[in-house]
Each structure stands twice: as C-alpha cells, then as structure tokens.
C-alpha cells in the first residue's frame, strides 16, 4: 500500500514538473531570417574586370580590412596579384 502512495506522489510530481517545463519549450520565430532574403539580389561590381553581378553569386573576399566581391576566383586571384605588384 505504501508503494502505491509513493508511485502516486512521483506521478503527481511528474505532472507538476511537466507543467513547469513545457511553456518554456515553445519555439520562437526569428524575423531576421525573412529580412535577409530580401537583400539577396544586390548588384555588386567586380573591382578587377568591372562587371556587375548578383552579390550572392560572387566570391566574398576581405582584402586589407575591406570586403570585395568578385565574379570568379580567377578575378580575385588576378586582383590580389595586381595589388601585390603595385605595392612593390
Ligand atoms: Zn571578374
């Protein structure tokens, strides 16, 4: 009989615990994600070959603390090479 009461107490404790924990588990939506999708198609200029292309298709590269976007990795390499040569 004692065991049955103990089981009942554990069950009640479980119910209270469940009630306390569940409200905190509600998933929170992030509105920032929707905002990011809108600035996806910004046109940027390749500093090497001077062509315009969509930012998301370009290759992002940080050179001397400045962010540059290149249409291809070839342009990026050539730009870096030209920059290196101009310094010497
Ligand atoms: Zn290019």
PDB file of the backbone (N, CA, C, O) and the ligand in Angstrom, with CONECT records:
HET     ZN  A 101       1
ATOM      1  N   UNK A   1       0.838  -1.218   0.000  1.00  0.00           N
ATOM      2  CA  UNK A   1       0.000   0.000   0.000  1.00  0.00           C
ATOM      3  C   UNK A   1       0.861   1.251   0.000  1.00  0.00           C
ATOM      4  O   UNK A   1       0.556   2.239  -0.668  1.00  0.00           O
ATOM      5  N   UNK A   2       1.949   1.184   0.770  1.00  0.00           N
ATOM      6  CA  UNK A   2       2.854   2.318   0.868  1.00  0.00           C
ATOM      7  C   UNK A   2       3.485   2.633  -0.505  1.00  0.00           C
ATOM      8  O   UNK A   2       3.670   3.790  -0.882  1.00  0.00           O
ATOM      9  N   UNK A   3       3.797   1.579  -1.208  1.00  0.00           N
ATOM     10  CA  UNK A   3       4.431   1.697  -2.533  1.00  0.00           C
ATOM     11  C   UNK A   3       3.499   2.404  -3.520  1.00  0.00           C
ATOM     12  O   UNK A   3       3.944   3.189  -4.357  1.00  0.00           O
ATOM     13  N   UNK A   4       2.221   2.118  -3.410  1.00  0.00           N
ATOM     14  CA  UNK A   4       1.222   2.703  -4.297  1.00  0.00           C
ATOM     15  C   UNK A   4       1.139   4.220  -4.079  1.00  0.00           C
ATOM     16  O   UNK A   4       1.024   4.985  -5.037  1.00  0.00           O
ATOM     17  N   UNK A   5       1.200   4.647  -2.813  1.00  0.00           N
ATOM     18  CA  UNK A   5       1.160   6.086  -2.478  1.00  0.00           C
ATOM     19  C   UNK A   5       2.402   6.781  -3.026  1.00  0.00           C
ATOM     20  O   UNK A   5       2.343   7.890  -3.556  1.00  0.00           O
ATOM     21  N   UNK A   6       3.527   6.087  -2.876  1.00  0.00           N
ATOM     22  CA  UNK A   6       4.802   6.626  -3.375  1.00  0.00           C
ATOM     23  C   UNK A   6       4.741   6.816  -4.896  1.00  0.00           C
ATOM     24  O   UNK A   6       5.188   7.835  -5.422  1.00  0.00           O
ATOM     25  N   UNK A   7       4.185   5.828  -5.586  1.00  0.00           N
ATOM     26  CA  UNK A   7       4.029   5.891  -7.044  1.00  0.00           C
ATOM     27  C   UNK A   7       3.143   7.063  -7.438  1.00  0.00           C
ATOM     28  O   UNK A   7       3.423   7.773  -8.404  1.00  0.00           O
ATOM     29  N   UNK A   8       2.073   7.255  -6.679  1.00  0.00           N
ATOM     30  CA  UNK A   8       1.130   8.338  -6.943  1.00  0.00           C
ATOM     31  C   UNK A   8       1.824   9.692  -6.763  1.00  0.00           C
ATOM     32  O   UNK A   8       1.613  10.613  -7.553  1.00  0.00           O
ATOM     33  N   UNK A   9       2.647   9.806  -5.725  1.00  0.00           N
ATOM     34  CA  UNK A   9       3.368  11.057  -5.443  1.00  0.00           C
ATOM     35  C   UNK A   9       4.370  11.370  -6.560  1.00  0.00           C
ATOM     36  O   UNK A   9       4.522  12.518  -6.978  1.00  0.00           O
ATOM     37  N   UNK A  10       5.040  10.329  -7.027  1.00  0.00           N
ATOM     38  CA  UNK A  10       6.005  10.504  -8.118  1.00  0.00           C
ATOM     39  C   UNK A  10       5.275  10.961  -9.388  1.00  0.00           C
ATOM     40  O   UNK A  10       5.752  11.835 -10.112  1.00  0.00           O
ATOM     41  N   UNK A  11       4.119  10.356  -9.640  1.00  0.00           N
ATOM     42  CA  UNK A  11       3.331  10.711 -10.815  1.00  0.00           C
ATOM     43  C   UNK A  11       2.862  12.160 -10.747  1.00  0.00           C
ATOM     44  O   UNK A  11       2.909  12.886 -11.740  1.00  0.00           O
ATOM     45  N   UNK A  12       2.405  12.576  -9.549  1.00  0.00           N
ATOM     46  CA  UNK A  12       1.944  13.957  -9.373  1.00  0.00           C
ATOM     47  C   UNK A  12       3.110  14.934  -9.544  1.00  0.00           C
ATOM     48  O   UNK A  12       2.977  16.002 -10.141  1.00  0.00           O
ATOM     49  N   UNK A  13       4.244  14.531  -9.002  1.00  0.00           N
ATOM     50  CA  UNK A  13       5.459  15.349  -9.144  1.00  0.00           C
ATOM     51  C   UNK A  13       5.835  15.501 -10.607  1.00  0.00           C
ATOM     52  O   UNK A  13       6.263  16.571 -11.038  1.00  0.00           O
ATOM     53  N   UNK A  14       5.675  14.432 -11.364  1.00  0.00           N
ATOM     54  CA  UNK A  14       5.974  14.432 -12.790  1.00  0.00           C
ATOM     55  C   UNK A  14       5.040  15.383 -13.538  1.00  0.00           C
ATOM     56  O   UNK A  14       5.462  16.109 -14.438  1.00  0.00           O
ATOM     57  N   UNK A  15       3.754  15.363 -13.146  1.00  0.00           N
ATOM     58  CA  UNK A  15       2.770  16.234 -13.792  1.00  0.00           C
ATOM     59  C   UNK A  15       3.093  17.714 -13.552  1.00  0.00           C
ATOM     60  O   UNK A  15       3.009  18.537 -14.463  1.00  0.00           O
ATOM     61  N   UNK A  16       3.465  18.033 -12.294  1.00  0.00           N
ATOM     62  CA  UNK A  16       3.811  19.420 -11.942  1.00  0.00           C
ATOM     63  C   UNK A  16       5.061  19.854 -12.708  1.00  0.00           C
ATOM     64  O   UNK A  16       5.138  20.966 -13.230  1.00  0.00           O
ATOM     65  N   UNK A  17       6.025  18.957 -12.761  1.00  0.00           N
ATOM     66  CA  UNK A  17       7.283  19.221 -13.468  1.00  0.00           C
ATOM     67  C   UNK A  17       7.026  19.493 -14.952  1.00  0.00           C
ATOM     68  O   UNK A  17       7.600  20.413 -15.535  1.00  0.00           O
ATOM     69  N   UNK A  18       6.166  18.688 -15.543  1.00  0.00           N
ATOM     70  CA  UNK A  18       5.814  18.812 -16.958  1.00  0.00           C
ATOM     71  C   UNK A  18       5.168  20.178 -17.244  1.00  0.00           C
ATOM     72  O   UNK A  18       5.450  20.826 -18.252  1.00  0.00           O
ATOM     73  N   UNK A  19       4.280  20.589 -16.303  1.00  0.00           N
ATOM     74  CA  UNK A  19       3.580  21.860 -16.449  1.00  0.00           C
ATOM     75  C   UNK A  19       4.546  23.035 -16.365  1.00  0.00           C
ATOM     76  O   UNK A  19       4.377  24.044 -17.050  1.00  0.00           O
ATOM     77  N   UNK A  20       5.556  22.892 -15.522  1.00  0.00           N
ATOM     78  CA  UNK A  20       6.524  23.972 -15.327  1.00  0.00           C
ATOM     79  C   UNK A  20       7.483  24.094 -16.504  1.00  0.00           C
ATOM     80  O   UNK A  20       7.900  25.196 -16.863  1.00  0.00           O
ATOM     81  N   UNK A  21       7.826  22.973 -17.094  1.00  0.00           N
ATOM     82  CA  UNK A  21       8.845  22.952 -18.158  1.00  0.00           C
ATOM     83  C   UNK A  21       8.273  23.290 -19.530  1.00  0.00           C
ATOM     84  O   UNK A  21       8.901  24.018 -20.299  1.00  0.00           O
ATOM     85  N   UNK A  22       7.094  22.771 -19.843  1.00  0.00           N
ATOM     86  CA  UNK A  22       6.540  22.915 -21.186  1.00  0.00           C
ATOM     87  C   UNK A  22       6.383  24.339 -21.735  1.00  0.00           C
ATOM     88  O   UNK A  22       6.692  24.550 -22.908  1.00  0.00           O
ATOM     89  N   UNK A  23       5.913  25.343 -20.946  1.00  0.00           N
ATOM     90  CA  UNK A  23       5.758  26.685 -21.553  1.00  0.00           C
ATOM     91  C   UNK A  23       7.066  27.273 -22.084  1.00  0.00           C
ATOM     92  O   UNK A  23       7.057  28.078 -23.016  1.00  0.00           O
ATOM     93  N   UNK A  24       8.190  26.868 -21.488  1.00  0.00           N
ATOM     94  CA  UNK A  24       9.494  27.378 -21.930  1.00  0.00           C
ATOM     95  C   UNK A  24       9.972  26.732 -23.204  1.00  0.00           C
ATOM     96  O   UNK A  24      10.948  27.189 -23.800  1.00  0.00           O
ATOM     97  N   UNK A  25       9.305  25.675 -23.638  1.00  0.00           N
ATOM     98  CA  UNK A  25       9.765  24.955 -24.816  1.00  0.00           C
ATOM     99  C   UNK A  25       9.134  25.446 -26.111  1.00  0.00           C
ATOM    100  O   UNK A  25       9.437  24.929 -27.187  1.00  0.00           O
ATOM    101  N   UNK A  26       8.248  26.455 -26.013  1.00  0.00           N
ATOM    102  CA  UNK A  26       7.602  26.984 -27.214  1.00  0.00           C
ATOM    103  C   UNK A  26       8.654  27.554 -28.163  1.00  0.00           C
ATOM    104  O   UNK A  26       9.484  28.366 -27.751  1.00  0.00           O
ATOM    105  N   UNK A  27       8.627  27.138 -29.426  1.00  0.00           N
ATOM    106  CA  UNK A  27       9.645  27.621 -30.365  1.00  0.00           C
ATOM    107  C   UNK A  27       9.460  29.102 -30.708  1.00  0.00           C
ATOM    108  O   UNK A  27       8.346  29.557 -30.964  1.00  0.00           O
ATOM    109  N   UNK A  28      10.546  29.827 -30.710  1.00  0.00           N
ATOM    110  CA  UNK A  28      10.491  31.260 -31.025  1.00  0.00           C
ATOM    111  C   UNK A  28      10.913  31.484 -32.477  1.00  0.00           C
ATOM    112  O   UNK A  28      11.937  30.966 -32.922  1.00  0.00           O
ATOM    113  N   UNK A  29      10.116  32.255 -33.204  1.00  0.00           N
ATOM    114  CA  UNK A  29      10.409  32.532 -34.613  1.00  0.00           C
ATOM    115  C   UNK A  29      11.428  33.652 -34.739  1.00  0.00           C
ATOM    116  O   UNK A  29      11.408  34.598 -33.951  1.00  0.00           O
ATOM    117  N   UNK A  30      12.290  33.563 -35.687  1.00  0.00           N
ATOM    118  CA  UNK A  30      13.295  34.603 -35.901  1.00  0.00           C
ATOM    119  C   UNK A  30      12.925  35.416 -37.142  1.00  0.00           C
ATOM    120  O   UNK A  30      13.024  34.921 -38.265  1.00  0.00           O
ATOM    121  N   UNK A  31      12.495  36.677 -36.933  1.00  0.00           N
ATOM    122  CA  UNK A  31      12.108  37.507 -38.092  1.00  0.00           C
ATOM    123  C   UNK A  31      13.306  37.986 -38.914  1.00  0.00           C
ATOM    124  O   UNK A  31      13.140  38.462 -40.037  1.00  0.00           O
ATOM    125  N   UNK A  32      14.489  37.861 -38.364  1.00  0.00           N
ATOM    126  CA  UNK A  32      15.693  38.318 -39.092  1.00  0.00           C
ATOM    127  C   UNK A  32      15.920  37.513 -40.364  1.00  0.00           C
ATOM    128  O   UNK A  32      16.414  38.038 -41.362  1.00  0.00           O
ATOM    129  N   UNK A  33      15.558  36.243 -40.323  1.00  0.00           N
ATOM    130  CA  UNK A  33      15.778  35.370 -41.473  1.00  0.00           C
ATOM    131  C   UNK A  33      15.015  35.843 -42.705  1.00  0.00           C
ATOM    132  O   UNK A  33      15.524  35.772 -43.824  1.00  0.00           O
ATOM    133  N   UNK A  34      13.780  36.330 -42.491  1.00  0.00           N
ATOM    134  CA  UNK A  34      12.963  36.797 -43.611  1.00  0.00           C
ATOM    135  C   UNK A  34      13.529  38.087 -44.198  1.00  0.00           C
ATOM    136  O   UNK A  34      13.434  38.318 -45.403  1.00  0.00           O
ATOM    137  N   UNK A  35      14.111  38.913 -43.356  1.00  0.00           N
ATOM    138  CA  UNK A  35      14.704  40.177 -43.808  1.00  0.00           C
ATOM    139  C   UNK A  35      15.929  39.934 -44.669  1.00  0.00           C
ATOM    140  O   UNK A  35      16.193  40.682 -45.610  1.00  0.00           O
ATOM    141  N   UNK A  36      16.674  38.895 -44.350  1.00  0.00           N
ATOM    142  CA  UNK A  36      17.894  38.587 -45.088  1.00  0.00           C
ATOM    143  C   UNK A  36      17.606  38.175 -46.523  1.00  0.00           C
ATOM    144  O   UNK A  36      18.384  38.472 -47.429  1.00  0.00           O
ATOM    145  N   UNK A  37      16.486  37.491 -46.725  1.00  0.00           N
ATOM    146  CA  UNK A  37      16.140  37.007 -48.058  1.00  0.00           C
ATOM    147  C   UNK A  37      15.878  38.161 -49.026  1.00  0.00           C
ATOM    148  O   UNK A  37      16.022  38.007 -50.238  1.00  0.00           O
ATOM    149  N   UNK A  38      15.492  39.312 -48.484  1.00  0.00           N
ATOM    150  CA  UNK A  38      15.159  40.449 -49.328  1.00  0.00           C
ATOM    151  C   UNK A  38      16.393  41.143 -49.908  1.00  0.00           C
ATOM    152  O   UNK A  38      16.322  41.735 -50.985  1.00  0.00           O
ATOM    153  N   UNK A  39      17.504  41.073 -49.213  1.00  0.00           N
ATOM    154  CA  UNK A  39      18.720  41.734 -49.698  1.00  0.00           C
ATOM    155  C   UNK A  39      19.642  40.736 -50.392  1.00  0.00           C
ATOM    156  O   UNK A  39      20.865  40.873 -50.368  1.00  0.00           O
ATOM    157  N   UNK A  40      19.032  39.738 -51.007  1.00  0.00           N
ATOM    158  CA  UNK A  40      19.796  38.682 -51.653  1.00  0.00           C
ATOM    159  C   UNK A  40      20.329  39.071 -53.025  1.00  0.00           C
ATOM    160  O   UNK A  40      21.399  38.624 -53.439  1.00  0.00           O
ATOM    161  N   UNK A  41      19.555  39.923 -53.737  1.00  0.00           N
ATOM    162  CA  UNK A  41      19.913  40.204 -55.119  1.00  0.00           C
ATOM    163  C   UNK A  41      20.539  41.576 -55.342  1.00  0.00           C
ATOM    164  O   UNK A  41      20.220  42.251 -56.320  1.00  0.00           O
ATOM    165  N   UNK A  42      21.412  41.986 -54.459  1.00  0.00           N
ATOM    166  CA  UNK A  42      22.104  43.260 -54.618  1.00  0.00           C
ATOM    167  C   UNK A  42      23.181  43.091 -55.682  1.00  0.00           C
ATOM    168  O   UNK A  42      23.911  42.100 -55.701  1.00  0.00           O
ATOM    169  N   UNK A  43      23.263  44.087 -56.571  1.00  0.00           N
ATOM    170  CA  UNK A  43      24.287  44.031 -57.607  1.00  0.00           C
ATOM    171  C   UNK A  43      25.581  44.658 -57.099  1.00  0.00           C
ATOM    172  O   UNK A  43      25.573  45.749 -56.530  1.00  0.00           O
ATOM    173  N   UNK A  44      26.672  43.966 -57.309  1.00  0.00           N
ATOM    174  CA  UNK A  44      27.971  44.487 -56.918  1.00  0.00           C
ATOM    175  C   UNK A  44      28.918  44.478 -58.121  1.00  0.00           C
ATOM    176  O   UNK A  44      28.698  43.768 -59.102  1.00  0.00           O
ATOM    177  N   UNK A  45      29.977  45.287 -58.019  1.00  0.00           N
ATOM    178  CA  UNK A  45      30.915  45.419 -59.137  1.00  0.00           C
ATOM    179  C   UNK A  45      32.213  44.682 -58.814  1.00  0.00           C
ATOM    180  O   UNK A  45      32.767  44.802 -57.721  1.00  0.00           O
ATOM    181  N   UNK A  46      32.665  43.938 -59.776  1.00  0.00           N
ATOM    182  CA  UNK A  46      33.944  43.257 -59.646  1.00  0.00           C
ATOM    183  C   UNK A  46      35.055  44.310 -59.787  1.00  0.00           C
ATOM    184  O   UNK A  46      35.139  44.975 -60.819  1.00  0.00           O
ATOM    185  N   UNK A  47      35.900  44.469 -58.773  1.00  0.00           N
ATOM    186  CA  UNK A  47      36.935  45.513 -58.859  1.00  0.00           C
ATOM    187  C   UNK A  47      38.031  45.200 -59.872  1.00  0.00           C
ATOM    188  O   UNK A  47      38.836  46.072 -60.199  1.00  0.00           O
ATOM    189  N   UNK A  48      38.070  43.983 -60.366  1.00  0.00           N
ATOM    190  CA  UNK A  48      39.112  43.640 -61.340  1.00  0.00           C
ATOM    191  C   UNK A  48      38.628  43.793 -62.784  1.00  0.00           C
ATOM    192  O   UNK A  48      39.230  44.528 -63.567  1.00  0.00           O
ATOM    193  N   UNK A  49      37.527  43.091 -63.140  1.00  0.00           N
ATOM    194  CA  UNK A  49      37.068  43.143 -64.528  1.00  0.00           C
ATOM    195  C   UNK A  49      35.923  44.139 -64.749  1.00  0.00           C
ATOM    196  O   UNK A  49      35.437  44.293 -65.869  1.00  0.00           O
ATOM    197  N   UNK A  50      35.492  44.821 -63.660  1.00  0.00           N
ATOM    198  CA  UNK A  50      34.478  45.895 -63.699  1.00  0.00           C
ATOM    199  C   UNK A  50      33.092  45.457 -64.180  1.00  0.00           C
ATOM    200  O   UNK A  50      32.319  46.283 -64.667  1.00  0.00           O
ATOM    201  N   UNK A  51      32.778  44.191 -64.051  1.00  0.00           N
ATOM    202  CA  UNK A  51      31.433  43.743 -64.434  1.00  0.00           C
ATOM    203  C   UNK A  51      30.543  43.674 -63.193  1.00  0.00           C
ATOM    204  O   UNK A  51      31.012  43.486 -62.071  1.00  0.00           O
ATOM    205  N   UNK A  52      29.241  43.835 -63.440  1.00  0.00           N
ATOM    206  CA  UNK A  52      28.270  43.765 -62.352  1.00  0.00           C
ATOM    207  C   UNK A  52      27.656  42.366 -62.290  1.00  0.00           C
ATOM    208  O   UNK A  52      27.415  41.726 -63.313  1.00  0.00           O
ATOM    209  N   UNK A  53      27.412  41.912 -61.061  1.00  0.00           N
ATOM    210  CA  UNK A  53      26.797  40.599 -60.874  1.00  0.00           C
ATOM    211  C   UNK A  53      26.065  40.583 -59.539  1.00  0.00           C
ATOM    212  O   UNK A  53      26.256  41.464 -58.701  1.00  0.00           O
ATOM    213  N   UNK A  54      25.212  39.551 -59.350  1.00  0.00           N
ATOM    214  CA  UNK A  54      24.468  39.422 -58.089  1.00  0.00           C
ATOM    215  C   UNK A  54      25.429  39.049 -56.968  1.00  0.00           C
ATOM    216  O   UNK A  54      26.275  38.165 -57.101  1.00  0.00           O
ATOM    217  N   UNK A  55      25.261  39.766 -55.852  1.00  0.00           N
ATOM    218  CA  UNK A  55      26.160  39.603 -54.708  1.00  0.00           C
ATOM    219  C   UNK A  55      26.257  38.154 -54.226  1.00  0.00           C
ATOM    220  O   UNK A  55      27.332  37.676 -53.864  1.00  0.00           O
ATOM    221  N   UNK A  56      25.100  37.462 -54.231  1.00  0.00           N
ATOM    222  CA  UNK A  56      25.085  36.088 -53.711  1.00  0.00           C
ATOM    223  C   UNK A  56      25.842  35.112 -54.614  1.00  0.00           C
ATOM    224  O   UNK A  56      26.222  34.021 -54.188  1.00  0.00           O
ATOM    225  N   UNK A  57      26.055  35.523 -55.870  1.00  0.00           N
ATOM    226  CA  UNK A  57      26.780  34.646 -56.794  1.00  0.00           C
ATOM    227  C   UNK A  57      28.274  34.930 -56.793  1.00  0.00           C
ATOM    228  O   UNK A  57      29.070  34.155 -57.323  1.00  0.00           O
ATOM    229  N   UNK A  58      28.638  36.055 -56.189  1.00  0.00           N
ATOM    230  CA  UNK A  58      30.035  36.457 -56.184  1.00  0.00           C
ATOM    231  C   UNK A  58      30.860  35.770 -55.120  1.00  0.00           C
ATOM    232  O   UNK A  58      30.336  35.055 -54.266  1.00  0.00           O
ATOM    233  N   UNK A  59      32.158  35.998 -55.187  1.00  0.00           N
ATOM    234  CA  UNK A  59      33.087  35.438 -54.223  1.00  0.00           C
ATOM    235  C   UNK A  59      33.513  36.553 -53.280  1.00  0.00           C
ATOM    236  O   UNK A  59      34.130  37.536 -53.691  1.00  0.00           O
ATOM    237  N   UNK A  60      33.168  36.378 -52.001  1.00  0.00           N
ATOM    238  CA  UNK A  60      33.465  37.399 -50.997  1.00  0.00           C
ATOM    239  C   UNK A  60      34.912  37.255 -50.547  1.00  0.00           C
ATOM    240  O   UNK A  60      35.384  36.153 -50.264  1.00  0.00           O
ATOM    241  N   UNK A  61      35.594  38.366 -50.486  1.00  0.00           N
ATOM    242  CA  UNK A  61      36.983  38.327 -50.066  1.00  0.00           C
ATOM    243  C   UNK A  61      37.337  39.597 -49.314  1.00  0.00           C
ATOM    244  O   UNK A  61      37.065  40.700 -49.788  1.00  0.00           O
ATOM    245  N   UNK A  62      37.938  39.448 -48.153  1.00  0.00           N
ATOM    246  CA  UNK A  62      38.330  40.614 -47.354  1.00  0.00           C
ATOM    247  C   UNK A  62      39.805  40.903 -47.614  1.00  0.00           C
ATOM    248  O   UNK A  62      40.684  40.112 -47.272  1.00  0.00           O
ATOM    249  N   UNK A  63      40.051  42.070 -48.234  1.00  0.00           N
ATOM    250  CA  UNK A  63      41.416  42.470 -48.557  1.00  0.00           C
ATOM    251  C   UNK A  63      41.728  43.781 -47.853  1.00  0.00           C
ATOM    252  O   UNK A  63      41.030  44.775 -48.050  1.00  0.00           O
ATOM    253  N   UNK A  64      42.765  43.787 -47.040  1.00  0.00           N
ATOM    254  CA  UNK A  64      43.183  44.953 -46.257  1.00  0.00           C
ATOM    255  C   UNK A  64      42.032  45.531 -45.430  1.00  0.00           C
ATOM    256  O   UNK A  64      41.894  46.750 -45.333  1.00  0.00           O
ATOM    257  N   UNK A  65      41.215  44.678 -44.842  1.00  0.00           N
ATOM    258  CA  UNK A  65      40.099  45.104 -43.991  1.00  0.00           C
ATOM    259  C   UNK A  65      38.864  45.521 -44.762  1.00  0.00           C
ATOM    260  O   UNK A  65      37.842  45.836 -44.153  1.00  0.00           O
ATOM    261  N   UNK A  66      38.928  45.532 -46.092  1.00  0.00           N
ATOM    262  CA  UNK A  66      37.765  45.907 -46.911  1.00  0.00           C
ATOM    263  C   UNK A  66      37.192  44.675 -47.590  1.00  0.00           C
ATOM    264  O   UNK A  66      37.927  43.804 -48.056  1.00  0.00           O
ATOM    265  N   UNK A  67      35.844  44.617 -47.636  1.00  0.00           N
ATOM    266  CA  UNK A  67      35.191  43.476 -48.260  1.00  0.00           C
ATOM    267  C   UNK A  67      34.992  43.728 -49.749  1.00  0.00           C
ATOM    268  O   UNK A  67      34.406  44.737 -50.142  1.00  0.00           O
ATOM    269  N   UNK A  68      35.476  42.819 -50.564  1.00  0.00           N
ATOM    270  CA  UNK A  68      35.331  42.917 -52.013  1.00  0.00           C
ATOM    271  C   UNK A  68      34.565  41.699 -52.518  1.00  0.00           C
ATOM    272  O   UNK A  68      34.626  40.619 -51.931  1.00  0.00           O
ATOM    273  N   UNK A  69      33.847  41.898 -53.613  1.00  0.00           N
ATOM    274  CA  UNK A  69      33.125  40.796 -54.238  1.00  0.00           C
ATOM    275  C   UNK A  69      33.630  40.622 -55.662  1.00  0.00           C
ATOM    276  O   UNK A  69      33.715  41.580 -56.430  1.00  0.00           O
ATOM    277  N   UNK A  70      33.963  39.383 -55.998  1.00  0.00           N
ATOM    278  CA  UNK A  70      34.492  39.092 -57.330  1.00  0.00           C
ATOM    279  C   UNK A  70      33.567  38.130 -58.059  1.00  0.00           C
ATOM    280  O   UNK A  70      32.905  37.295 -57.442  1.00  0.00           O
ATOM    281  N   UNK A  71      33.530  38.261 -59.405  1.00  0.00           N
ATOM    282  CA  UNK A  71      32.652  37.407 -60.193  1.00  0.00           C
ATOM    283  C   UNK A  71      33.176  35.975 -60.244  1.00  0.00           C
ATOM    284  O   UNK A  71      32.404  35.036 -60.438  1.00  0.00           O
ATOM    285  N   UNK A  72      34.481  35.808 -60.071  1.00  0.00           N
ATOM    286  CA  UNK A  72      35.060  34.463 -60.075  1.00  0.00           C
ATOM    287  C   UNK A  72      36.342  34.454 -59.252  1.00  0.00           C
ATOM    288  O   UNK A  72      36.906  35.505 -58.947  1.00  0.00           O
ATOM    289  N   UNK A  73      36.788  33.268 -58.902  1.00  0.00           N
ATOM    290  CA  UNK A  73      38.017  33.152 -58.113  1.00  0.00           C
ATOM    291  C   UNK A  73      39.235  33.575 -58.941  1.00  0.00           C
ATOM    292  O   UNK A  73      40.252  33.999 -58.391  1.00  0.00           O
ATOM    293  N   UNK A  74      39.120  33.453 -60.277  1.00  0.00           N
ATOM    294  CA  UNK A  74      40.205  33.883 -61.156  1.00  0.00           C
ATOM    295  C   UNK A  74      40.420  35.380 -61.033  1.00  0.00           C
ATOM    296  O   UNK A  74      41.552  35.852 -60.923  1.00  0.00           O
ATOM    297  N   UNK A  75      39.295  36.136 -61.053  1.00  0.00           N
ATOM    298  CA  UNK A  75      39.372  37.584 -60.917  1.00  0.00           C
ATOM    299  C   UNK A  75      39.955  37.977 -59.565  1.00  0.00           C
ATOM    300  O   UNK A  75      40.740  38.919 -59.465  1.00  0.00           O
ATOM    301  N   UNK A  76      39.563  37.247 -58.534  1.00  0.00           N
ATOM    302  CA  UNK A  76      40.078  37.534 -57.193  1.00  0.00           C
ATOM    303  C   UNK A  76      41.596  37.334 -57.140  1.00  0.00           C
ATOM    304  O   UNK A  76      42.329  38.162 -56.598  1.00  0.00           O
ATOM    305  N   UNK A  77      42.039  36.236 -57.706  1.00  0.00           N
ATOM    306  CA  UNK A  77      43.472  35.942 -57.708  1.00  0.00           C
ATOM    307  C   UNK A  77      44.247  36.982 -58.507  1.00  0.00           C
ATOM    308  O   UNK A  77      45.322  37.418 -58.096  1.00  0.00           O
ATOM    309  N   UNK A  78      43.689  37.378 -59.658  1.00  0.00           N
ATOM    310  CA  UNK A  78      44.353  38.372 -60.504  1.00  0.00           C
ATOM    311  C   UNK A  78      44.384  39.743 -59.827  1.00  0.00           C
ATOM    312  O   UNK A  78      45.362  40.483 -59.930  1.00  0.00           O
ATOM    313  N   UNK A  79      43.292  40.062 -59.134  1.00  0.00           N
ATOM    314  CA  UNK A  79      43.204  41.341 -58.416  1.00  0.00           C
ATOM    315  C   UNK A  79      44.257  41.376 -57.311  1.00  0.00           C
ATOM    316  O   UNK A  79      44.958  42.374 -57.140  1.00  0.00           O
ATOM    317  N   UNK A  80      44.360  40.289 -56.571  1.00  0.00           N
ATOM    318  CA  UNK A  80      45.346  40.194 -55.485  1.00  0.00           C
ATOM    319  C   UNK A  80      46.766  40.288 -56.030  1.00  0.00           C
ATOM    320  O   UNK A  80      47.639  40.915 -55.429  1.00  0.00           O
ATOM    321  N   UNK A  81      46.977  39.658 -57.170  1.00  0.00           N
ATOM    322  CA  UNK A  81      48.291  39.662 -57.803  1.00  0.00           C
ATOM    323  C   UNK A  81      48.673  41.082 -58.248  1.00  0.00           C
ATOM    324  O   UNK A  81      49.795  41.543 -58.037  1.00  0.00           O
ATOM    325  N   UNK A  82      47.687  41.759 -58.876  1.00  0.00           N
ATOM    326  CA  UNK A  82      47.910  43.126 -59.350  1.00  0.00           C
ATOM    327  C   UNK A  82      48.179  44.068 -58.169  1.00  0.00           C
ATOM    328  O   UNK A  82      49.011  44.971 -58.252  1.00  0.00           O
ATOM    329  N   UNK A  83      47.468  43.837 -57.092  1.00  0.00           N
ATOM    330  CA  UNK A  83      47.625  44.661 -55.894  1.00  0.00           C
ATOM    331  C   UNK A  83      49.010  44.450 -55.290  1.00  0.00           C
ATOM    332  O   UNK A  83      49.666  45.394 -54.850  1.00  0.00           O
ATOM    333  N   UNK A  84      49.430  43.204 -55.280  1.00  0.00           N
ATOM    334  CA  UNK A  84      50.732  42.843 -54.733  1.00  0.00           C
ATOM    335  C   UNK A  84      51.862  43.479 -55.567  1.00  0.00           C
ATOM    336  O   UNK A  84      52.853  43.971 -55.027  1.00  0.00           O
ATOM    337  N   UNK A  85      51.680  43.453 -56.891  1.00  0.00           N
ATOM    338  CA  UNK A  85      52.692  44.007 -57.797  1.00  0.00           C
ATOM    339  C   UNK A  85      52.778  45.521 -57.689  1.00  0.00           C
ATOM    340  O   UNK A  85      53.862  46.094 -57.801  1.00  0.00           O
ATOM    341  N   UNK A  86      51.627  46.177 -57.469  1.00  0.00           N
ATOM    342  CA  UNK A  86      51.618  47.629 -57.391  1.00  0.00           C
ATOM    343  C   UNK A  86      52.276  48.143 -56.108  1.00  0.00           C
ATOM    344  O   UNK A  86      52.714  49.291 -56.039  1.00  0.00           O
ATOM    345  N   UNK A  87      52.337  47.288 -55.111  1.00  0.00           N
ATOM    346  CA  UNK A  87      52.945  47.686 -53.835  1.00  0.00           C
ATOM    347  C   UNK A  87      54.469  47.696 -53.921  1.00  0.00           C
ATOM    348  O   UNK A  87      55.135  48.448 -53.210  1.00  0.00           O
ATOM    349  N   UNK A  88      55.005  46.860 -54.789  1.00  0.00           N
ATOM    350  CA  UNK A  88      56.458  46.731 -54.866  1.00  0.00           C
ATOM    351  C   UNK A  88      57.110  47.826 -55.704  1.00  0.00           C
ATOM    352  O   UNK A  88      58.332  47.842 -55.856  1.00  0.00           O
TER     353      UNK A  88
HETATM  354 ZN    ZN A 101      35.550  39.431 -62.774  1.00  0.00          ZN
END
